[in-house]
């Protein structure tokens, strides 16, 4: 893509594991603000037969395919969790493809709705540094102890396993420093929705 455009009125939505970012994204959609989910995009750019799919097989081998010939995301995830070099290699494949998809989405949306806000939803935008390209950052926040409790319940795992997963990301308290808007998702849905509505109206 060679068209020139900017990231004005494009906002980053982030959080940490089990903070409820998906719930918040769905509420923004309810208020007619489009949300581009980069986790969905990361799956799309490695579909069987795609450029990303072929690159991953070249680097990691067919060992990371399932019986249907699709990428075995769970097995690949286990590898990059343990191997930092493998993680860097995978990111070097995925990030340019995801970025290109994101730019095309924004460009095409802007052609139809030049003045409307857009939200890009990504869990690790602070970790990767990609948060810098967005106009403002919206953080979905819950205290770490609630993060761990919710993760234990959601995934039926032990406290120790949940803590390891939470600690594998930048702490939610550290992420607060990067946020222009903070949505407290530690209470009930109505409380969260009221905060989202206020931000949506401002955007």
Contact map, one row per residue, 1 for C-alpha under 8 A:
11100000000000000000000000000000000000000000000000000000000000000000000000000000000000000000000000010011000000000000000000000000000000000000000000000000000000000000000000000000000000000000000000000000000
11110000000000000000000000000000000000000000000000000000000000000000000000000000000000000000000000000000000000000000000000000000000000000000000000000000000000000000000000000000000000000000000000000000000
11111000000000000000000000000000000000000000000000000000000000000000000000000000000000000000000000000000000000000000000000000000000000000000000000000000000000000000000000000000000000000000000000000000000
01111100000000000000000000000000000000000000000000000000000000000000000000000000000000000000000000000000000000000000000000000000000000000000000000000000000000000000000000000000000000000000000000000000000
00111110000000000000000000000000000000000000000000000000000000000000000000000000000000000000000000000000001000000000000000000000000000000000000000000000000000000000000000000000000000000000000000000000000
00011111000000000000000000000000000000000000000000000000000000000000000000000000000000000000000000000000000000000000000000000000000000000000000000000000000000000000000000000000000000000000000000000000000
00001111110000000000000000000000000000000000000000000000000000000000000000000000000000000000000000000000000000000000000000000000000011100000000000000000000000000000000000000000000000000000000000000000000
00000111110000000000000000000000000000000000000000000000000000000000000000000000000000000000000000000000000000000000000000000000000001100000000000000000000000000000000000000000000000000000000000000000000
00000011111000000000000000000000000000000000000000000000000000000000000000000000000000000000000000000000000000000011110000000000000001100000000000000000000000000000000000000000000000000000000000000000001
00000011111100000000000000000000000000000000000000000000000000000000000000000000000000000000000000000000000000000000111100000000000001110000000000000000000000000000000000000000000000000000000000000000000
00000000111110000000000000000000000000000000000000000000000000000000000000000000000000000000000000000000000000000000111100000000000001111100000000000000000000000000000000000000000000000000000000000000000
00000000011111000000000000000000000000000000000000000000000000000000000000000000000000000000000000000000000000000000001111001000001001111100000000000000000000000000000000000000000000000000000000000000000
00000000001111100000100010000000000000000000000000000000000000000000000000000000000000000000000000000000000000000000001111100000000000001111000000000000000000000000000000000000000000000000000000000000000
00000000000111110000100000000000000000000000000000000000000000000000000000000000000000000000000000000000000000000000000011111000000000001111000000000000000000000000000000000000000000000000000000000000000
00000000000011111011100000000000000000000000000000000000000000000000000000000000000000000000000000000000000000000000000000110000000000000011100000000000000000000000000000010010000000000000000000000000000
00000000000001111110100000000000000000000000000000000000000000000000000000000000000000000000000000000000000000000000000000110000000000000001100000000000000000000000010010110000000000000000000000000000000
00000000000000111111000000000000000000000000000000000000000000000000000000000000000000000000000000000000000000000000000000100000000000000000000000100010000000000000110000000000000000000000000000000000000
00000000000000011111100000000000000000000000000000000000000000000000000000000000000000000000000000000000000000000000000000000000000000000000000000110110000000000000000000000000000000000000000000000000000
00000000000000111111100000000000000000000000000000000000000000000000000000000000000000000000000000000000000000000000000000000000000000000001110000100000000000000000000000000000000000001000000000000000000
00000000000000101111111100000000000000000000000000000000000000000000000000000000000000000000000000000000000000000000000000000000000000000001000000000000000000000000000000000000000000001000000000000000000
00000000000011110111111110000000000000000000000000000000000000000000000000000000000000000000000000000000000000000000000000000000000000000001000000000000000000000000000000000000000000000000000000000000000
00000000000000000001111111000000000000000000000000000000000000000000000000000000000000000000000000000000000000000000000000000000000000000000000000000000000000000000000000000000000000000000000000000000000
00000000000000000001111111100000000000000000000000000000000000000000000000000000000000000000000000000000000000000000000000000000000000000000000000000000000000000000000000000000000000000000000000000000000
00000000000000000001111111110000000000000000000000000000000000000000000000000000000000000000000000000000000000000000000000000000000000000001000000000000000000000000000000000000000000000000000110010000000
00000000000010000000111111111000001000000000000000000000000000000000000000000000000000000000000000000000000000000000000010000000000000000000000000000000000000000000000000000000000000000000000000000000000
00000000000000000000011111111100000000000000000000000000000000000000000000000000000000000000000000000000000000000000000000000000000000000000000000000000000000000000000000000000000000000000000000000000000
00000000000000000000001111111110000000000000000000000000000000000000000000000000000000000000000000000000000000000000000000000000000000000000000000000000000000000000000000000000000000000000000010010000000
00000000000000000000000111111111111000000000000000000000000000000000000000000000000000000000000000000000000000000000000000000000000000000000000000000000000000000000000000000000000000000000000000011001000
00000000000000000000000011111111111000000000000000000000000000000000000000000000000000000000000000000000000000000000000000000000000000000000000000000000000000000000000000000000000000000000000000000000000
00000000000000000000000001111111100000000000000000000000000000000000000000000000000000000000000000000000000000000000000000000000000000000000000000000000000000000000000000000000000000000000000000000000000
00000000000000000000000000111111100000000000000000000000000000000000000000000000000000000000000000000000000000000000000000000000000000000000000000000000000000000000000000000000000000000000000000001001000
00000000000000000000000000011111110000000000000000000000000000000000000000000000000000000000000000000000000000000000000000000000000000000000000000000000000000000000000000000000000000000000000000000000000
00000000000000000000000000011111111000000000000000000000000000000000000000000000000000000000000000000000000000000001111000000000000000000000000000000000000000000000000000000000000000000000000000000001000
00000000000000000000000000011001111100000000000000000000000000000000000000000000000000000000000000000000000000000000111000000000000000000000000000000000000000000000000000000000000000000000000000000000000
00000000000000000000000010011000111110000000000000000000000000000000000000000000000000000000000000000000000000000000011110000000000000000000000000000000000000000000000000000000000000000000000000000000000
00000000000000000000000000000000011111000000000000000000000000000000000000000000000000000000000000000100000000000000011110000000000000000000000000000000000000000000000000000000000000000000000000000000000
00000000000000000000000000000000001111111000000000000000000000000000000000000000000000000000000000000000000000000000000111000000000000000000000000000000000000000000000000000000000000000000000000000000000
00000000000000000000000000000000000111111100000000000000000000000000000000000000000000000000000001000100000000000000000111000000000000000000000000000000000000000000000000000000000000000000000000000000000
00000000000000000000000000000000000011111110000000000000000000000000000000000000000000000000000000000000000000000000000011000000000000000000000000000000000000000000000000000000000000000000000000000000000
00000000000000000000000000000000000011111111000000000000000000000000000000000000000000000000000000000000000000000000000000000000000000000000000000000000000000000000000000000000000000000000000000000000000
00000000000000000000000000000000000011111111100000000000000000000000000000000000000000000000000001001000000000000000000000000000000000000000000000000000000000000000000000000000000000000000000000000000000
00000000000000000000000000000000000001111111110000000000000000000000000000000000000000000000010001000000000000000000000000000000000000000000000000000000000000000000000000000000000000000000000000000000000
00000000000000000000000000000000000000111111111000000000000000000000000000000000000000000000000000000000000000000000000000000000000000000000000000000000000000000000000000000000000000000000000000000000000
00000000000000000000000000000000000000011111111000000000000000000000000000000000000000000000000000000000000000000000000000000000000000000000000000000000000000000000000000000000000000000000000000000000000
00000000000000000000000000000000000000001111111001111000000000000000000000000000000000000000010011000000000000000000000000000000000000000000000000000000000000000000000000000000000000000000000000000000000
00000000000000000000000000000000000000000111111111111000000000000000001000000000000000000000000000000000000000000000000000000000000000000000000000000000000000000000000000000000000000000000000000000000000
00000000000000000000000000000000000000000011111111011000000000000000011000000000000000000000000000000000000000000000000000000000000000000000000000000000000000000000000000000000000000000000000000000000000
00000000000000000000000000000000000000000000011111001000000000000000111000000000000000000000000000000000000000000000000000000000000000000000000000000000000000000000000000000000000000000000000000000000000
00000000000000000000000000000000000000000000011111101100000000000000000000000000000000000000000000000000000000000000000000000000000000000000000000000000000000000000000000000000000000000000000000000000000
00000000000000000000000000000000000000000000111111111100000000000000000000000000000000000000000000000000000000000000000000000000000000000000000000000000000000000000000000000000000000000000000000000000000
00000000000000000000000000000000000000000000110011111110000000000000000000000000000000000000000000000000000000000000000000000000000000000000000000000000000000000000000000000000000000000000000000000000000
00000000000000000000000000000000000000000000111001111111000000000000000000000000000000000000110010000000000000000000000000000000000000000000000000000000000000000000000000000000000000000000000000000000000
00000000000000000000000000000000000000000000111111111111100000000000001000000000000000000000000000000000000000000000000000000000000000000000000000000000000000000000000000000000000000000000000000000000000
00000000000000000000000000000000000000000000000011111111110000000000000000000000000000000000000000000000000000000000000000000000000000000000000000000000000000000000000000000000000000000000000000000000000
00000000000000000000000000000000000000000000000000111111111000000000000000000000000000000000100000000000000000000000000000000000000000000000000000000000000000000000000000000000000000000000000000000000000
00000000000000000000000000000000000000000000000000011111111110000000000000000000000000000100100000000000000000000000000000000000000000000000000000000000000000000000000000000000000000000000000000000000000
00000000000000000000000000000000000000000000000000001111111111010000000000000000000000000000000000000000000000000000000000000000000000000000000000000000000000000000000000000000000000000000000000000000000
00000000000000000000000000000000000000000000000000000111111110000000000000000000000000000000000000000000000000000000000000000000000000000000000000000000000000000000000000000000000000000000000000000000000
00000000000000000000000000000000000000000000000000000011111110000000000000000000000000001000000000000000000000000000000000000000000000000000000000000000000000000000000000000000000000000000000000000000000
00000000000000000000000000000000000000000000000000000001111111110000000000000000000000000000000000000000000000000000000000000000000000000000000000000000000000000000000000000000000000000000000000000000000
00000000000000000000000000000000000000000000000000000001111111110000000000000000000000000000000000000000000000000000000000000000000000000000000000000000000000000000000000000000000000000000000000000000000
00000000000000000000000000000000000000000000000000000000100111111000000000000000000000000000000000000000000000000000000000000000000000000000000000000000000000000000000000000000000000000000000000000000000
00000000000000000000000000000000000000000000000000000000000111111000000000000000000000000000000000000000000000000000000000000000000000000000000000000000000000000000000000000000000000000000000000000000000
00000000000000000000000000000000000000000000000000000000100111111100001110110000000000000000000000000000000000000000000000000000000000000000000000000000000000000000000000000000000000000000000000000000000
00000000000000000000000000000000000000000000000000000000000001111111111100000000000000000000000000000000000000000000000000000000000000000000000000000000000000000000000000000000000000000000000000000000000
00000000000000000000000000000000000000000000000000000000000000011111111100000000000000000000000000000000000000000000000000000000000000000000000000000000000000000000000000000000000000000000000000000000000
00000000000000000000000000000000000000000000000000000000000000001111110000000000000000000000000000000000000000000000000000000000000000000000000000000000000000000000000000000000000000000000000000000000000
00000000000000000000000000000000000000000000000000000000000000001111110000000000000000000000000000000000000000000000000000000000000000000000000000000000000000000000000000000000000000000000000000000000000
00000000000000000000000000000000000000000000000100000000000000001111111000000000000000000000000000000000000000000000000000000000000000000000000000000000000000000000000000000000000000000000000000000000000
00000000000000000000000000000000000000000000001100000000000000001111111100000000000000000000000000000000000000000000000000000000000000000000000000000000000000000000000000000000000000000000000000000000000
00000000000000000000000000000000000000000000011100001000000000011100111110000000000000000000000000000000000000000000000000000000000000000000000000000000000000000000000000000000000000000000000000000000000
00000000000000000000000000000000000000000000000000000000000000011100011111110000000000000000000000000000000000000000000000000000000000000000000000000000000000000000000000000000000000000000000000000000000
00000000000000000000000000000000000000000000000000000000000000010000001111111000000000000000000000000000000000000000000000000000000000000000000000000000000000000000000000000000000000000000000000000000000
00000000000000000000000000000000000000000000000000000000000000000000000111111100000000000000000000000000000000000000000000000000000000000000000000000000000000000000000000000000000000000000000000000000000
00000000000000000000000000000000000000000000000000000000000000010000000111111110000000000000000000000000000000000000000000000000000000000000000000000000000000000000000000000000000000000000000000000000000
00000000000000000000000000000000000000000000000000000000000000010000000111111111000000000000000000000000000000000000000000000000000000000000000000000000000000000000000000000000000000000000000000000000000
00000000000000000000000000000000000000000000000000000000000000000000000011111111100000000000000000000000000000000000000000000000000000000000000000000000000000000000000000000000000000000000000000000000000
00000000000000000000000000000000000000000000000000000000000000000000000001111111110000000000000000000000000000000000000000000000000000000000000000000000000000000000000000000000000000000000000000000000000
00000000000000000000000000000000000000000000000000000000000000000000000000111111111001100000000000000000000000000000000000000000000000000000000000000000000000000000000000000000000000000000000000000000000
00000000000000000000000000000000000000000000000000000000000000000000000000011111111111100000000000000000000000000000000000000000000000000000000000000000000000000000000000000000000000000000000000000000000
00000000000000000000000000000000000000000000000000000000000000000000000000001111111100100000000000000000000000000000000000000000000000000000000000000000000000000000000000000000000000000000000000000000000
00000000000000000000000000000000000000000000000000000000000000000000000000000111111100000000000000000000000000000000000000000000000000000000000000000000000000000000000000000000000000000000000000000000000
00000000000000000000000000000000000000000000000000000000000000000000000000000011111111100000000000000000000000000000000000000000000000000000000000000000000000000000000000000000000000000000000000000000000
00000000000000000000000000000000000000000000000000000000000000000000000000000001111111110000000000000000000000000000000000000000000000000000000000000000000000000000000000000000000000000000000000000000000
00000000000000000000000000000000000000000000000000000000000000000000000000000001001111111000000000000000000000000000000000000000000000000000000000000000000000000000000000000000000000000000000000000000000
00000000000000000000000000000000000000000000000000000000000000000000000000000011001111111100000000000000000000000000000000000000000000000000000000000000000000000000000000000000000000000000000000000000000
00000000000000000000000000000000000000000000000000000000000000000000000000000011101111111110000000000000000000000000000000000000000000000000000000000000000000000000000000000000000000000000000000000000000
00000000000000000000000000000000000000000000000000000000000000000000000000000000000111111111000000000000000000000000000000000000000000000000000000000000000000000000000000000000000000000000000000000000000
00000000000000000000000000000000000000000000000000000000001000000000000000000000000011111111100000000000000000000000000000000000000000000000000000000000000000000000000000000000000000000000000000000000000
00000000000000000000000000000000000000000000000000000001000000000000000000000000000001111111110000000000000000000000000000000000000000000000000000000000000000000000000000000000000000000000000000000000000
00000000000000000000000000000000000000000000000000000000000000000000000000000000000000111111111000000000000000000000000000000000000000000000000000000000000000000000000000000000000000000000000000000000000
00000000000000000000000000000000000000000000000000000000000000000000000000000000000000011111111100000000000000000000000000000000000000000000000000000000000000000000000000000000000000000000000000000000000
00000000000000000000000000000000000000000000000000010011000000000000000000000000000000001111111110000000000000000000000000000000000000000000000000000000000000000000000000000000000000000000000000000000000
00000000000000000000000000000000000000000100100000010000000000000000000000000000000000000111111111000000000000000000000000000000000000000000000000000000000000000000000000000000000000000000000000000000000
00000000000000000000000000000000000000000000000000000000000000000000000000000000000000000011111111100000000000000000000000000000000000000000000000000000000000000000000000000000000000000000000000000000000
00000000000000000000000000000000000000000000000000000000000000000000000000000000000000000001111111110000000000000000000000000000000000000000000000000000000000000000000000000000000000000000000000000000000
00000000000000000000000000000000000000000000100000010000000000000000000000000000000000000000111111111000000000000000000000000000000000000000000000000000000000000000000000000000000000000000000000000000000
00000000000000000000000000000000000001001100100000000000000000000000000000000000000000000000011111111100000000000000000000000000000000000000000000000000000000000000000000000000000000000000000000000000000
00000000000000000000000000000000000000000000000000000000000000000000000000000000000000000000001111111110000000000000000000000000000000000000000000000000000000000000000000000000000000000000000000000000000
10000000000000000000000000000000000000000000000000000000000000000000000000000000000000000000000111111111000000000000000000000000000000000000000000000000000000000000000000000000000000000000000000000000000
00000000000000000000000000000000000000001000000000000000000000000000000000000000000000000000000011111111100000000000000000000000000000000000000000000000000000000000000000000000000000000000000000000000000
00000000000000000000000000000000000101000000000000000000000000000000000000000000000000000000000001111111110000000000000000000000000000000000000000000000000000000000000000000000000000000000000000000000000
10000000000000000000000000000000000000000000000000000000000000000000000000000000000000000000000000111111111000000000000000000000000000000000000000000000000000000000000000000000000000000000000000000000000
10000000000000000000000000000000000000000000000000000000000000000000000000000000000000000000000000011111111100000000000000000000000000000000000000000000000000000000000000000000000000000000000000000000000
00000000000000000000000000000000000000000000000000000000000000000000000000000000000000000000000000001111111110000000000000000000000000000000000000000000000000000000000000000000000000000000000000000000000
00000000000000000000000000000000000000000000000000000000000000000000000000000000000000000000000000000111111111000000010000000000000000000000000000000000000000000000000000000000000000000000000000000000000
00001000000000000000000000000000000000000000000000000000000000000000000000000000000000000000000000000011111111100000000000000000000000000000000000000000000000000000000000000000000000000000000000000000000
00000000000000000000000000000000000000000000000000000000000000000000000000000000000000000000000000000001111111110000000000000000000000000000000000000000000000000000000000000000000000000000000000000000000
00000000000000000000000000000000000000000000000000000000000000000000000000000000000000000000000000000000111111111100000000000000000000000000000000000000000000000000000000000000000000000000000000000000000
00000000000000000000000000000000000000000000000000000000000000000000000000000000000000000000000000000000011111111111000000000000000000000000000000000000000000000000000000000000000000000000000000000000000
00000000000000000000000000000000000000000000000000000000000000000000000000000000000000000000000000000000001111111100000000000000000000000000000000000000000000000000000000000000000000000000000000000000000
00000000000000000000000000000000000000000000000000000000000000000000000000000000000000000000000000000000000111111100000000000000000000000000000000000000000000000000000000000000000000000000000000000000000
00000000000000000000000000000000000000000000000000000000000000000000000000000000000000000000000000000000000011111111000000000000000000000000000000000000000000000000000000000000000000000000000000000000000
00000000000000000000000000000000000000000000000000000000000000000000000000000000000000000000000000000000000011111111000000000000000000000000000000000000000000000000000000000000000000000000000000000000000
00000000100000000000000000000000000000000000000000000000000000000000000000000000000000000000000000000000000001001111100000000000000000000000000000000000000000000000000000000000000000000000000000000000000
00000000100000000000000000000000100000000000000000000000000000000000000000000000000000000000000000000000000001001111110000000000000000000000000000000000000000000000000000000000000000000000000000000000000
00000000111000000000000000000000110000000000000000000000000000000000000000000000000000000000000000000000000000000011111000000000000000000000000000000000000000000000000000000000000000000000000000000000001
00000000111000000000000000000000111100000000000000000000000000000000000000000000000000000000000000000000010000000001111100000000000000000000000000000000000000000000000000000000000000000000000000000000000
00000000011110000000000000000000111100000000000000000000000000000000000000000000000000000000000000000000000000000000111110000000000000000000000000000000000000000000000000000000000000000000000000000000000
00000000011110000000000000000000001111000000000000000000000000000000000000000000000000000000000000000000000000000000011111000000000000000000000000000000000000000000000000000000000000000000000000000000000
00000000000111000000000010000000001111100000000000000000000000000000000000000000000000000000000000000000000000000000001111100000000000000000000000000000000000000000000000000000000000000000000000000000000
00000000000111000000000000000000000011100000000000000000000000000000000000000000000000000000000000000000000000000000000111111000000000000000000000000000000000000000000000000000000000000000000000000000000
00000000000011111000000000000000000000000000000000000000000000000000000000000000000000000000000000000000000000000000000011111000000000000000000000000000000000000000000000000000000000000000000000000000000
00000000000001110000000000000000000000000000000000000000000000000000000000000000000000000000000000000000000000000000000001111111000000000000000000000000000000000000000000000000000000000000000000000000000
00000000000101000000000000000000000000000000000000000000000000000000000000000000000000000000000000000000000000000000000001111111111000000000000000000000000000000000000000000000000000000000000000000000000
00000000000000000000000000000000000000000000000000000000000000000000000000000000000000000000000000000000000000000000000000011111111000000000000000000000000000000000000000000010010000000000000000000000000
00000000000000000000000000000000000000000000000000000000000000000000000000000000000000000000000000000000000000000000000000011111110000000000000000000000000000000000000011000000000000000000000000000000000
00000000000000000000000000000000000000000000000000000000000000000000000000000000000000000000000000000000000000000000000000011111111000000000000000000000000000000000000000000000000000000000000000000000000
00000000000000000000000000000000000000000000000000000000000000000000000000000000000000000000000000000000000000000000000000001111111100000000000000000000000000000000000000000000000000000000000000000000000
00000000000000000000000000000000000000000000000000000000000000000000000000000000000000000000000000000000000000000000000000001111111111000000000000000000000000000000000000000000000000000000000000000000000
00000000000100000000000000000000000000000000000000000000000000000000000000000000000000000000000000000000000000000000000000001101111111001000000000000000000000000000000000000000000000000000000000000000000
00000000000000000000000000000000000000000000000000000000000000000000000000000000000000000000000000000000000000000000000000000000111111000000000000000000000000000000000000000000000000000000000000000000000
00000010000000000000000000000000000000000000000000000000000000000000000000000000000000000000000000000000000000000000000000000000011111100000000000000000000000000000000000000000000000000000000000000000000
00000011111100000000000000000000000000000000000000000000000000000000000000000000000000000000000000000000000000000000000000000000011111111000000000000000000000000000000000000000000000000000000000000000000
00000011111100000000000000000000000000000000000000000000000000000000000000000000000000000000000000000000000000000000000000000000000011111000000000000000000000000000000000000000000000000000000000000000000
00000000011100000000000000000000000000000000000000000000000000000000000000000000000000000000000000000000000000000000000000000000000001111100000000000000000000000000000000000000001110000000000000000000000
00000000001111000000000000000000000000000000000000000000000000000000000000000000000000000000000000000000000000000000000000000000001001111110000000000000000000000000000000000000011110000000000000000000000
00000000001111000000000000000000000000000000000000000000000000000000000000000000000000000000000000000000000000000000000000000000000000011111000000000000000000000000000000000000001111100000000000000000000
00000000000011100000000000000000000000000000000000000000000000000000000000000000000000000000000000000000000000000000000000000000000000001111100000000000000000000000000000000011001111100000000000000000000
00000000000011110011100100000000000000000000000000000000000000000000000000000000000000000000000000000000000000000000000000000000000000000111110000000000000000000000000000000000000001111000000000000000000
00000000000000110010000000000000000000000000000000000000000000000000000000000000000000000000000000000000000000000000000000000000000000000011111000000000000000000000000000010001000001111100000000000000000
00000000000000000010000000000000000000000000000000000000000000000000000000000000000000000000000000000000000000000000000000000000000000000001111101100000000000000000000000010000000000011100000000000000000
00000000000000000000000000000000000000000000000000000000000000000000000000000000000000000000000000000000000000000000000000000000000000000000111111100000000000000000000000011000000000000100000000000000000
00000000000000000000000000000000000000000000000000000000000000000000000000000000000000000000000000000000000000000000000000000000000000000000011111110000000000000000010000110000000000000000000000000000000
00000000000000000000000000000000000000000000000000000000000000000000000000000000000000000000000000000000000000000000000000000000000000000000001111111000000000000000000000000000000000000000000000000000000
00000000000000000000000000000000000000000000000000000000000000000000000000000000000000000000000000000000000000000000000000000000000000000000011111111100000000000000000000000000000000000100000000000000000
00000000000000001110000000000000000000000000000000000000000000000000000000000000000000000000000000000000000000000000000000000000000000000000011111111110000000000000010000000000000000000000000000000000000
00000000000000000100000000000000000000000000000000000000000000000000000000000000000000000000000000000000000000000000000000000000000000000000000111111111000000100110010000000000000000000000000000000000000
00000000000000000000000000000000000000000000000000000000000000000000000000000000000000000000000000000000000000000000000000000000000000000000000011111111100000100000000000000000000000000000000000000000000
00000000000000000100000000000000000000000000000000000000000000000000000000000000000000000000000000000000000000000000000000000000000000000000000001111111110000000000000000000000000000000000000000000000000
00000000000000001100000000000000000000000000000000000000000000000000000000000000000000000000000000000000000000000000000000000000000000000000000000111111111110000100000000000000000000000000000000000000000
00000000000000000000000000000000000000000000000000000000000000000000000000000000000000000000000000000000000000000000000000000000000000000000000000011111111111100100000000000000000000000000000000000000000
00000000000000000000000000000000000000000000000000000000000000000000000000000000000000000000000000000000000000000000000000000000000000000000000000001111111110000000000000000000000000000000000000000000000
00000000000000000000000000000000000000000000000000000000000000000000000000000000000000000000000000000000000000000000000000000000000000000000000000000111111100000000000000000000000000000000000000000000000
00000000000000000000000000000000000000000000000000000000000000000000000000000000000000000000000000000000000000000000000000000000000000000000000000000011111110000000000000000000000000000000000000000000000
00000000000000000000000000000000000000000000000000000000000000000000000000000000000000000000000000000000000000000000000000000000000000000000000000000011111111000000000000000000000000000000000000000000000
00000000000000000000000000000000000000000000000000000000000000000000000000000000000000000000000000000000000000000000000000000000000000000000000000000011101111101100000000000000000000000000000000000000000
00000000000000000000000000000000000000000000000000000000000000000000000000000000000000000000000000000000000000000000000000000000000000000000000000000001000111111100000000000000000000000000000000000000000
00000000000000000000000000000000000000000000000000000000000000000000000000000000000000000000000000000000000000000000000000000000000000000000000000011001000011111110000000000000000000000000000000000000000
00000000000000000000000000000000000000000000000000000000000000000000000000000000000000000000000000000000000000000000000000000000000000000000000000000000000001111111000000000000000000000000000000000000000
00000000000000000000000000000000000000000000000000000000000000000000000000000000000000000000000000000000000000000000000000000000000000000000000000000000000011111111100000000000000000000000000000000000000
00000000000000000000000000000000000000000000000000000000000000000000000000000000000000000000000000000000000000000000000000000000000000000000000000010011000011111111110000000000000000000000000000000000000
00000000000000000000000000000000000000000000000000000000000000000000000000000000000000000000000000000000000000000000000000000000000000000000000000010000000000111111111000000000000000000000000000000000000
00000000000000000000000000000000000000000000000000000000000000000000000000000000000000000000000000000000000000000000000000000000000000000000000000000000000000011111111100000000000000000000000000000000000
00000000000000001000000000000000000000000000000000000000000000000000000000000000000000000000000000000000000000000000000000000000000000000000000000000000000000001111111110000000000000000000000000000000000
00000000000000011000000000000000000000000000000000000000000000000000000000000000000000000000000000000000000000000000000000000000000000000000000100110000000000000111111110100000000000000000000000000000000
00000000000000000000000000000000000000000000000000000000000000000000000000000000000000000000000000000000000000000000000000000000000000000000000000000000000000000011111111100000000000000000000000000000000
00000000000000000000000000000000000000000000000000000000000000000000000000000000000000000000000000000000000000000000000000000000000000000000000000000000000000000001111111000000000000000000000000000000000
00000000000000010000000000000000000000000000000000000000000000000000000000000000000000000000000000000000000000000000000000000010000000000000000000000000000000000000111111100000000000000000000000000000000
00000000000000000000000000000000000000000000000000000000000000000000000000000000000000000000000000000000000000000000000000000010000000000000000000000000000000000000001111110110000000000000000000000000000
00000000000000010000000000000000000000000000000000000000000000000000000000000000000000000000000000000000000000000000000000000000000000000000000100000000000000000000011011111110000000000000000000000000000
00000000000000110000000000000000000000000000000000000000000000000000000000000000000000000000000000000000000000000000000000000000000000000000111100000000000000000000000001111111000000000000000000000000000
00000000000000000000000000000000000000000000000000000000000000000000000000000000000000000000000000000000000000000000000000000000000000000000001000000000000000000000000000111111100000000000000000000000000
00000000000000000000000000000000000000000000000000000000000000000000000000000000000000000000000000000000000000000000000000000000000000000000000000000000000000000000000001111111110000000000000000000000000
00000000000000100000000000000000000000000000000000000000000000000000000000000000000000000000000000000000000000000000000000000100000000000010000000000000000000000000000001111111111000000000000000000000000
00000000000000000000000000000000000000000000000000000000000000000000000000000000000000000000000000000000000000000000000000000000000000000010100000000000000000000000000000011111111001000000000000000000000
00000000000000000000000000000000000000000000000000000000000000000000000000000000000000000000000000000000000000000000000000000000000000000000000000000000000000000000000000001111111000000000000000000000000
00000000000000000000000000000000000000000000000000000000000000000000000000000000000000000000000000000000000000000000000000000100000000001000000000000000000000000000000000000111111100000000000000000000000
00000000000000000000000000000000000000000000000000000000000000000000000000000000000000000000000000000000000000000000000000000000000000011110000000000000000000000000000000000011111111000000000000000000000
00000000000000000000000000000000000000000000000000000000000000000000000000000000000000000000000000000000000000000000000000000000000000011110000000000000000000000000000000000000011111000000000000000000000
00000000000000000000000000000000000000000000000000000000000000000000000000000000000000000000000000000000000000000000000000000000000000011110000000000000000000000000000000000000001111100000000000000010000
00000000000000000000000000000000000000000000000000000000000000000000000000000000000000000000000000000000000000000000000000000000000000000111100000000000000000000000000000000001001111110000000000000000000
00000000000000000000000000000000000000000000000000000000000000000000000000000000000000000000000000000000000000000000000000000000000000000111100000000000000000000000000000000000000011111000000100110000000
00000000000000000000000000000000000000000000000000000000000000000000000000000000000000000000000000000000000000000000000000000000000000000001110000000000000000000000000000000000000001111110000100100000000
00000000000000000011000000000000000000000000000000000000000000000000000000000000000000000000000000000000000000000000000000000000000000000001110000000000000000000000000000000000000000111111101100000000000
00000000000000000000000000000000000000000000000000000000000000000000000000000000000000000000000000000000000000000000000000000000000000000000111001000000000000000000000000000000000000011111000000000000000
00000000000000000000000000000000000000000000000000000000000000000000000000000000000000000000000000000000000000000000000000000000000000000000000000000000000000000000000000000000000000011111101100000000000
00000000000000000000000000000000000000000000000000000000000000000000000000000000000000000000000000000000000000000000000000000000000000000000000000000000000000000000000000000000000000001111111100000000000
00000000000000000000000000000000000000000000000000000000000000000000000000000000000000000000000000000000000000000000000000000000000000000000000000000000000000000000000000000000000000001011111110000000000
00000000000000000000000000000000000000000000000000000000000000000000000000000000000000000000000000000000000000000000000000000000000000000000000000000000000000000000000000000000000000000001111111000000000
00000000000000000000000000000000000000000000000000000000000000000000000000000000000000000000000000000000000000000000000000000000000000000000000000000000000000000000000000000000000000001011111111100000000
00000000000000000000000100000000000000000000000000000000000000000000000000000000000000000000000000000000000000000000000000000000000000000000000000000000000000000000000000000000000000111011111111110000000
00000000000000000000000100100000000000000000000000000000000000000000000000000000000000000000000000000000000000000000000000000000000000000000000000000000000000000000000000000000000000000000111111111000000
00000000000000000000000000000000000000000000000000000000000000000000000000000000000000000000000000000000000000000000000000000000000000000000000000000000000000000000000000000000000000000000011111111100000
00000000000000000000000000000000000000000000000000000000000000000000000000000000000000000000000000000000000000000000000000000000000000000000000000000000000000000000000000000000000000110000001111111110000
00000000000000000000000100110000000000000000000000000000000000000000000000000000000000000000000000000000000000000000000000000000000000000000000000000000000000000000000000000000000000100000000111111111000
00000000000000000000000000010010000000000000000000000000000000000000000000000000000000000000000000000000000000000000000000000000000000000000000000000000000000000000000000000000000000000000000011111111100
00000000000000000000000000000000000000000000000000000000000000000000000000000000000000000000000000000000000000000000000000000000000000000000000000000000000000000000000000000000000000000000000001111111110
00000000000000000000000000000000000000000000000000000000000000000000000000000000000000000000000000000000000000000000000000000000000000000000000000000000000000000000000000000000000010000000000000111111111
00000000000000000000000000010010100000000000000000000000000000000000000000000000000000000000000000000000000000000000000000000000000000000000000000000000000000000000000000000000000000000000000000011111111
00000000000000000000000000000000000000000000000000000000000000000000000000000000000000000000000000000000000000000000000000000000000000000000000000000000000000000000000000000000000000000000000000001111111
00000000000000000000000000000000000000000000000000000000000000000000000000000000000000000000000000000000000000000000000000000000000000000000000000000000000000000000000000000000000000000000000000000111111
00000000100000000000000000000000000000000000000000000000000000000000000000000000000000000000000000000000000000000000100000000000000000000000000000000000000000000000000000000000000000000000000000000011111
